[in-house]
């Protein structure tokens, strides 16, 4: 079982074929960064056209059991998520609508303040807003998972407490290992995982120690440290692979439509584009290296299988369906 | 089994309760006349709120088997349809999106020319358009039924021929019985039913002989005539019940946003509003009268059961799912 809980590639038959070559059973793909509802629907439509065009490589994923179907038919199940709540605009009724269309994760913020919470780039973190509390409740009801990957600390800790179902940090690493703005401090990961939530480890170089030069061993040492602190069952992968995207896309991720000035985010004026991926993780065919690295660092076969996909499978099974009371 | 294949009421707990009192197992309800995509989504949202508020009375219907669930749990299954293709705008990708959200019937026109076909109030009927041919093919693929209730004759006959799956006239009567603009001529009903399609008989007074004064016997005589011409298996009900709607709503149905001048449609300057329903069909509790009338006119118990709901059940079962090749 191999599940990657975050990718935003420039999708093509090449990449879908690489998913099959790499034995990737399921991927959570981002379909909105700054899009409003109608624009997000266009992205759902684009995926529908890919499902129609590549029925032997990919299939739409709505529930954990769809991964079993994907495995038995030799395909990769694609699950959808938003990195921003922009698709629901100011309309709580859209939470159920986007879930019906297939959304399964939604970040409450993408770097900036949103209508729901505070992003990790803001100077002040005022926590979960009035609308944010209502939306978390509605997300809990329908089975849309709260993702706080790009949120600020207080907002994340409050979300973990307010949410009646587990939440997720789909793609980030430990701040103590690499003190990047997007990596997560101990108290944040503790709050999320103690509430039954998960963290998916990122392979995006700005989140790695020594960035593009990060070694596989160092990455796996961080995973081992996280296992000591939070337990193996809270850990998974969320590679943040942005394969084949032009540099204009990372600029758009950072600036969207909210600023007239350039913002380099995790990059810099001298390195404004996508950084090079580490040599041991170039694309979907390289997950075997991570598996090997986890075994080498001392994880058992069972623990390695849990981190590589079984934990996300269990999380999907429990959290993508409506709540028992809903 | 009791299925009414067209209603557009001013929905309330009162009406949902009357559905239960009348033993109505399923209703196809209109959720768009002139709405664009985003406005139609607001109507889906409104229904989601009713499903949440009245879980003991109604449930969302997506496939025929949901009617079995509704029956076994004492509820009415609600199926959605559009009287106009305005919800898909000029975007064929929205066909699959609205099907995913729950739409199961879509009229290609509402009285006027649309992007897809010609409506029954136009002076010239130019048939199915270029986009219309593409959209029918896509509707066939995903399982969204072509409804031609408000379309012109040539467009309807062409749609029945172009469509690879049966189409429907969800709510209209025989033109030879009551020569209203909205009632259907022999060659039109013949084309639809010979291609496996169905007609649902309307109880809207403008479609009835003697309008509000129409007798139950006369209505049932028309059904018997249709059975002779097209066979019992092509017949069902589509009452067009617009219970508790204010007269502003029928004006909006007729004029929408397309005209600055008033258009009385089937009404007149002296009778601009909703006409009175016939005494024997006031609301959802009166379907028993029709059943009695059909038996009295000579239909067998089996034939009556087919017309009252079993035919629509079979039609739903065969046509709401993706095509085998899709």
Interface residues (C-beta under 8 A of the other chain):
Chain A: X37 X38 X41 X42 X44 X45 X46 X48 X49 X91 X93 X94 X96 X97 X100 X101 X102
Chain B: X37 X38 X41 X42 X44 X45 X46 X48 X49 X91 X93 X94 X96 X97 X100 X101 X102
